[in-house]
Amino acid sequence: MPSGLTKAVGVSLCLTCGALMTGCSGGSHHSSAPGTSAPTSVASPSSSGGGSQVKAVIKQIMGSSESRTPIASATGKIDTGTTTSPMTAQILRIVRTSLSTTVVWRLKSTSGATVPTNSSQLSGAAPLFDTRQLALVDVEGNKTFYPYTYVPIGQPTGLDTKCLCSDLPDSVSGGGVVLYAMMPALPAGASTVNVSIPGFSTMKSVKVAS
């Protein structure tokens, strides 16, 4: 069963999208082949406080996940443009509710040393440094899910430069940093998903809690 905090995230997200945003929707669509797709993201808020409400609740979830045992892990590299560092990504939990899916994960330095990670590798486009390219692949349903993104109020370019997901920190140590992503609700029958993070090996058949 989802924790109280996880349910709170779903409710907060619903209120944010329903009351504060004028067209909030998440990135999800069918793939031409299981596990492959180009991400899309559409949303436009009518209030600058919408994303902050959800992030405040998720911050509590992240704090409660610090000591959790990973349910999946993958190795890869983060390229900042000047340095490339071996990294480990650990999935701490994936929780589906009827309203949303929350992914909590840890990024850590494989060597144990503190290494720079200020990169656009996980956003897909500079100058963004968030993790919107993290994807959950429902292989059976042939559908890929990405974090919610949105256009900040007053954004003159109309680009969705904000994400209900963590930014990459400037640096990461061997202890790691806990990150999150909020996505649309997975199908009720999806008990496992593949997790794709750019630059890392795919984590397959990762358990989904509900």
HELIX and SHEET records of a PDB file:
HELIX    1   1 GLY A    4  LEU A   15  1                                  12    
HELIX    2   2 THR A   16  LEU A   20  3                                   5    
HELIX    3   3 GLY A   50  SER A   64  1                                  15    
SHEET    1   A 5 GLY A  27  HIS A  30  0                                        
SHEET    2   A 5 LYS A 143  TYR A 146 -1                                        
SHEET    3   A 5 ALA A 135  ASP A 138 -1                                        
SHEET    4   A 5 THR A 192  SER A 196 -1                                        
SHEET    5   A 5 MET A 203  LYS A 207 -1                                        
SHEET    1   B 4 ALA A  72  ASP A  79  0                                        
SHEET    2   B 4 THR A  84  ARG A  96 -1                                        
SHEET    3   B 4 THR A 101  SER A 109 -1                                        
SHEET    4   B 4 VAL A 177  MET A 183 -1                                        
SHEET    1   C 2 VAL A 115  PRO A 116  0                                        
SHEET    2   C 2 SER A 171  VAL A 172 -1                                        
SHEET    1   D 2 THR A 149  TYR A 150  0                                        
SHEET    2   D 2 LYS A 162  CYS A 163 -1                                        
END                                                                             
